[in-house]
């Protein structure tokens, strides 16, 4: 996240939409949803992009989405510009609360995209250390995310 913000500043990129970078734990997402740092209007669309385990695993990125905004297609277009393939896993319940029974995305103003790499059994566990990360995969995912966020913050 910080690298993308740094790149935008370095490139002189100014998004047309407000972009908030937030690193959250399992409950922080729900708190942010219920206590937004900016006032929310009924016409606002909020998009959450969850990034997890993109520095190890398969070569291809995988994604899940929630909301009918065409996010998988936009991700695939950004990834193809970088030469990365994306496997779409379908619609998922993956953020805003650890308990799926407490899923809080009933509000249609919220949509989401989860980006990961399959095959990384260590991600999120006690053996998840810098040693198991592949810097090339991490860099590749960062370039895809940089492009995706630029597109979403200007054209979407």
C-alpha positions as CSV (number, residue, x, y, z in Angstrom):
1,X,0.0,0.0,0.0
2,X,2.7,2.4,0.9
3,X,4.6,1.6,-2.2
4,X,1.6,2.4,-4.4
5,X,1.1,5.7,-2.6
6,X,4.8,6.5,-3.1
7,X,4.6,5.6,-6.8
8,X,1.6,7.8,-7.3
9,X,3.4,10.7,-5.7
10,X,6.5,10.1,-7.7
11,X,4.5,9.9,-10.9
12,X,2.5,13.0,-10.1
13,X,-0.7,10.9,-10.3
14,X,-3.8,12.5,-8.7
15,X,-6.8,10.3,-8.3
16,X,-10.2,11.8,-9.2
17,X,-11.8,9.7,-6.4
18,X,-10.8,9.6,-2.7
19,X,-8.5,6.6,-2.1
20,X,-7.9,5.4,1.5
21,X,-5.1,2.9,2.2
22,X,-5.7,1.0,5.4
23,X,-4.0,-2.0,6.9
24,X,-6.5,-3.8,9.0
25,X,-6.8,-6.9,11.2
26,X,-9.7,-9.3,11.4
27,X,-12.0,-6.8,13.2
28,X,-10.6,-3.5,11.9
29,X,-12.5,-3.8,8.6
30,X,-15.8,-4.0,10.4
31,X,-14.9,-1.0,12.6
32,X,-13.9,1.0,9.5
33,X,-17.2,0.2,7.8
34,X,-19.2,1.2,10.8
35,X,-17.1,4.3,11.7
36,X,-15.9,5.7,8.3
37,X,-13.2,8.3,8.4
38,X,-15.0,10.3,5.8
39,X,-18.7,11.2,5.9
40,X,-20.6,8.8,3.6
41,X,-23.4,10.0,1.3
42,X,-26.2,7.7,0.1
43,X,-24.8,8.0,-3.5
44,X,-21.3,7.0,-2.5
45,X,-19.8,3.8,-3.7
46,X,-17.2,2.2,-1.5
47,X,-14.8,-0.4,-2.8
48,X,-12.6,-2.6,-0.7
49,X,-9.7,-4.4,-2.2
50,X,-8.4,-7.1,0.1
51,X,-4.8,-8.2,-0.7
52,X,-3.7,-11.4,0.9
53,X,-0.8,-13.9,0.1
54,X,0.3,-12.4,-3.2
55,X,4.1,-12.9,-2.5
56,X,4.1,-16.7,-2.8
57,X,2.2,-19.5,-4.4
58,X,1.1,-20.0,-8.0
59,X,2.3,-17.7,-10.9
60,X,-1.3,-16.6,-11.6
61,X,-3.2,-14.3,-9.4
62,X,-6.7,-15.4,-8.2
63,X,-9.6,-13.2,-7.3
64,X,-13.1,-13.2,-5.7
65,X,-15.5,-10.3,-5.9
66,X,-18.7,-9.0,-4.3
67,X,-21.0,-6.5,-6.0
68,X,-21.9,-6.2,-9.6
69,X,-19.4,-3.6,-10.7
70,X,-17.4,-5.7,-13.2
71,X,-14.3,-5.7,-10.9
72,X,-13.0,-9.1,-12.1
73,X,-12.9,-7.8,-15.7
74,X,-11.2,-4.6,-14.7
75,X,-8.6,-6.6,-12.7
76,X,-8.0,-8.9,-15.6
77,X,-7.4,-6.0,-18.0
78,X,-4.9,-4.4,-15.6
79,X,-3.1,-7.7,-15.1
80,X,-3.0,-8.4,-18.8
81,X,-1.2,-5.0,-19.3
82,X,1.5,-6.3,-16.9
83,X,1.5,-9.8,-18.5
84,X,-0.1,-11.5,-15.6
85,X,-2.9,-14.0,-15.8
86,X,-5.8,-14.0,-13.3
87,X,-8.0,-16.9,-12.2
88,X,-11.5,-15.7,-11.2
89,X,-12.8,-17.8,-8.3
90,X,-16.3,-16.3,-8.3
91,X,-18.3,-14.3,-5.8
92,X,-17.0,-14.6,-2.2
93,X,-17.7,-13.5,1.3
94,X,-14.2,-12.6,2.4
95,X,-14.1,-9.3,4.3
96,X,-16.0,-7.1,6.8
97,X,-16.1,-9.5,9.7
98,X,-14.4,-12.8,10.4
99,X,-17.8,-14.5,11.0
100,X,-19.6,-15.3,7.8
101,X,-22.9,-15.2,9.6
102,X,-22.2,-11.5,10.5
103,X,-21.5,-10.5,6.9
104,X,-22.3,-6.8,6.8
105,X,-22.2,-6.1,3.1
106,X,-26.0,-5.9,2.8
107,X,-25.5,-2.2,1.9
108,X,-25.3,-2.0,-1.9
109,X,-22.9,0.9,-1.7
110,X,-20.1,-1.5,-0.8
111,X,-18.3,-3.7,-3.3
112,X,-15.2,-5.7,-3.0
113,X,-12.4,-7.6,-4.7
114,X,-10.1,-10.0,-3.0
115,X,-6.7,-10.7,-4.7
116,X,-4.5,-13.6,-3.7
117,X,-2.3,-16.4,-5.0
118,X,-3.4,-20.0,-4.5
119,X,-0.9,-22.6,-3.3
120,X,0.7,-20.6,-0.5
121,X,0.0,-22.7,2.5
122,X,2.2,-20.5,4.8
123,X,0.4,-17.2,4.3
124,X,-1.2,-15.9,7.4
125,X,0.3,-18.7,9.6
126,X,3.1,-18.9,12.1
127,X,5.6,-19.8,9.4
128,X,4.7,-16.8,7.2
129,X,8.0,-15.0,7.2
130,X,9.9,-12.9,4.7
131,X,12.0,-15.9,3.8
132,X,9.2,-17.7,2.0
133,X,8.2,-14.7,-0.2
134,X,9.2,-14.4,-3.8
135,X,10.1,-10.8,-4.5
136,X,9.3,-11.1,-8.2
137,X,5.8,-12.3,-7.4
138,X,5.3,-9.5,-4.9
139,X,6.6,-6.9,-7.3
140,X,4.3,-8.2,-10.1
141,X,1.3,-8.1,-7.8
142,X,2.2,-4.6,-6.8
143,X,2.4,-3.4,-10.4
144,X,-1.0,-5.0,-11.2
145,X,-2.5,-3.3,-8.1
146,X,-0.9,0.1,-9.0
147,X,-2.6,0.0,-12.4
148,X,-5.9,-1.3,-11.1
149,X,-6.2,1.4,-8.5
150,X,-5.2,4.1,-11.0
151,X,-8.0,2.9,-13.3
152,X,-10.6,2.6,-10.6
153,X,-9.7,6.0,-9.0
154,X,-10.0,7.8,-12.4
155,X,-12.5,6.0,-14.6
156,X,-14.8,4.1,-12.4
